[in-house]
Amino acid sequence: VELGHPDEPALDLLADYLSASRSSVLDRVLELEEELVTSVSIAHHVQERAGMLLLNLRPHAGVELGRIEARVEELLAGVARDGVDAARLAHHLRRREGELFRSLETVAARTSRIGHDNLFQRDPAALERELERRRAVRAEDVGAVLARHVLQRPRVVL
C-alpha cells in the first residue's frame, strides 16, 4: 500500500509478526523446525504511490523451491485461520516504537524526519499521527490485512 494508507501500520506489524525473531511463525517453522531455509526476512516497504511486502527466503541445499512456497502458503493460511496472538502483537508494537524512538535520538535525525514528513506527507508533525495509527492496530486488523493484501493475491516468486 502507499504511504499514509490506513492499512500501512497493520502491514508493518504483520511483517514483524511473521518474521521478527526466531519465535515468529515463518522463522520458527521454516528455519528451526523443518530446516527448509537458512534464513527468513520480511519487510513492508511503502512509498508515495505504492508499496510491497517483500519476503526473502534462502533455501537449504537440495530443498525444492516449490516445497518452500507451498509451506509458506500453508503457514500464512494458518495465521489467517487461527488469528493473530494479541500479546505477541503488542510485543512487536513496543519493539517497533522503541526502534523509532532510538532512530530519533540525534538532532540531525529528528530534523531529517520532520523534513521527510513535510515533503511527502505535507505535515511536519506526521510522526504523532503515525504513532496514533500504530497504537490503534489490533490483532483483528493484522489478520484482515493478511487476507486483503497477501492471501490469494498476485505475487512474484523468484
N, C-alpha and C positions, 0 to 999 in steps of 0.2 A: 504494500500500500504506500501511498505517497506521504510525505512529511505532513504532519498535522491531522492525518486521517484518524477518525475515532478508534479504529482497531489497532493503531500503532503500538500503544503501550501493552496491550494484551499479546500481540505478536512478539514483542520483545521478551515478555515473560514466558511465552510458550517456548521460545528458543532456549531460555535458561532452564526451564522445567525439563526439556528433553535432553539437554547435554551441557550442564554447567559443572558437573562433578562426576566422580566415579559412581556415585549412587543414583545418578539420573537415569532415566529409562533407557535411552539408547546406549550410553556408555556401559551401564551395568550388564545388560544382556549381550550386546554385540561384541564388546571388548573383553569383559571379565568372565561371564558365564559360558557363552558359546564360542568365544575366541574366533569370531569370524573376521574381525578387523583389528588392526594395531592402533588405530586412533579414530576418534569421532570429534567433529567440531560442527557447530551450527551457529549461524548468525543471521539476524534480521537487519538488512541494510535498507535505509529509507533515503530517498532523495526527493527533490521538488515534485516530480511528476509521477514517479513510480518507485517501487521498492522490490526487494526479493528476499526470500528466505533461502539461505544457502547452506546445504548440508554437505560436509566433506567427510568421506569415509576412506580409509586406507586399508584395503583387504589384506589378510594374511595370504602368503603364497599358496597357490592351489585352490583357493576358495573362489567359486564361480560368482561373478557379479550379479547374475540373476537371482541367486540364492540370497544374497545380501539385500537386494532391492525388495524381494518378496518378504523377507523378515522385517525390514523397516516398515513396510505397509501393514504387516500384522501388528507390530508394536504400536504404530500410530492409531490403528483401528481399536486396539485395546485401551489406549488412553481415552479415545472418544467414547467407548462403551462404558468404561469403569469410572470415568470422570477424573478430574484433577484434584489432588490432595491439597486442601486449603492451607494446612500447616506448612507443607513444603513450599507452596507458592509464596506464603508470607516470608519464609526464609530467603527466597530468591529476590523478593522485593526489597528486603532490608539490605541484602548484599549489593544489589544494583544501586540503591540510594547511597550506600557507603562509597561505592566506586565513583559515583557522580560527585559527591562532596569532596572526595580526595582529589579528583581531577580539577577542582576549582580552588586549590589551596593558594596559588600564586595570583598576584595582581594581573600578570600577563594572561593567565588562563581565564580569569574572570572577564577581563576586557575582551579577549578573543570571543568568548561565549556570548557576551552582550552584542558584539558586532555581528556575529553569525546570526543570532536570533533576529536582530534588527533587519539584516539583509534578506534573510529567507522567510521570515515569518512576519515581518513588519511590526515587531514588538520586542523591544529590548528586554522586557520583563517576562518573556515567554517561559523561562525556567519555572516560575511559580505555577503557571498553568500546567506545565509538563508534570511537575510533582503531584499536583492535584489529580491529574488524569491517571498517573501511575498508581497512586494510593487508592483510587476508586476501583481498580481492576479486581474482580472476584474470580474464583475458580470456574464458575459457570461461563464467564467471559472468555477465559482461555480455551475452554472446551468449544465454545461457539466459533472462535476464530480458527481453531483447528479444523472444524467441519466446513467453515465458509471459505477459507483461503488455502487449505492444504489438501485435505482428503478429496479424492476424485477430481482433482484439478489438473490442468495441463502442466507438464514439467519437462525439463531437460535432464536426461540422465546420461552422464558421460563415463 
